[in-house]
Amino acid sequence: MRSLLVTGLVALLSLSGGGARAQSGGADPSALMNDLCGCMSAIDLRAEDRGVESGVRDCLENAVIAHPAEVYAVLQHAPAGGSKAFRLGSALGARLLRTCEPFRAVKARLQQMPPKKQGS
């Protein structure tokens, strides 16, 4: 189940619109976003597609496990509609785009990958 959630989040982060520390308009960024941004900055974007996806998946999984209370808070404030994975991926992707420069490059790299077949 956790693997499905993380796989869904990877896909959503690649589609979502909205030294590598997350910076949010002067406010102290959350530990969740700092960890995600720092981890995203360590992904080797020159690696094969599988390696990049694995790096993103590891970042998401580690952040969700390390910061369950923050993840729960993000879900509580995310717009209704869709699965929890969809809502979380959309919210985190939007926040990362606003606050984490390295994530923009990760997102661009994910978008260059060919679409996955259903069930892959």
Buried (B, 14 or more C-beta within 10 A) or exposed (E): EEEEBBBBBBBBBBEBEEEBBBBEEEEEBBBBBBBBBBBBBEBEBEEEEEEBBBBBBBBBBBBBEEBEEBBEEBEEEBEEEBEEBBBBBBBBBBBBBBBBBBBEBBBEBBEEEEEEEEEE
